[in-house]
Amino acid sequence: MKSLFSAIFLLTLYACGNNQNQSKTAIKHESKEKTISPYFGFLNQQKDSLIALPMDQAMEGPEKYNYVIVENQVSPLEFVQNKMDNKESNGRQTAQNFANSEGSLFKISDAIKSGEFGMLVNKAFLDQYKIEEFTKVQKETSPAIKEQLEKKYNRKINKSTTVAILSDQSEFNLTVFENQQDSALAVFSYAKDEQLINLDFPALYDDISTWRVDDGGQFDNEAFQILTVLRSEQGISFISIFWGAEGYELNFYQPKKDLFTSTAQAYGYSSPL
């Protein structure tokens, strides 16, 4: 009888301990921060504040965005308030019209050296992505990469330029192919060894506006720019801006097999006055 009582007592202790461990595990799991969808914003002239741009996706609560990536810098971020525009606003999402613009207003904690735009994220995002340094260049793409591109797209290249080189000597190239009747194509590529990851810009040729309003039918290397390169377990991602005559388009591109896909996008109006 005594041994039976001891066995029941030990089983009860084990069950209680196991339940406590399960409870601690559940609490730990629930407290782990989830990665939220990145959001874009534009900075003021002092580069100490930011207003979130209107985007198709909903902001997952401005207070959840506690970091900002501006070019090659990361800074803590603090949500201040949602503000309305005023009668002095000219409708432009630019630093010059910052004080008059509407949107979610944030305070940037650290001093930002350069950059007009930022991507808002949380700590969980930064645990997955690290900034990769790169050097901007302007030189003709190597014959080997051009041969790869012509073979892949089955069309002749008009012009191909290496626009950035990473520390491991991988590179980004911007290629414009010859038009096929009214079909125009530009391709932005990440190249490392034999690997190519591409971002296609197909368009209907127009000698006034092909890829952007009033671009004269030309894909301008200066119009499409890399702002930030990020590395994760999935590979290389990047933040870009595509300038046009009336505004700009911001994107966060991630690799999916041999293609880049946009997972966050925003537009801003900046037409000259």
Helices and strands as residue ranges (DSSP letters): H 2-31, E 39-43, E 49-52, G 62-64, E 67-70, E 73-83, G 95-100, E 103-108, E 117-121, H 123-128, E 130-131, E 134-140, H 143-153, E 157-166, E 171-177, E 183-192, E 195-204, E 224-232, E 235-243, E 247-256, E 259-269
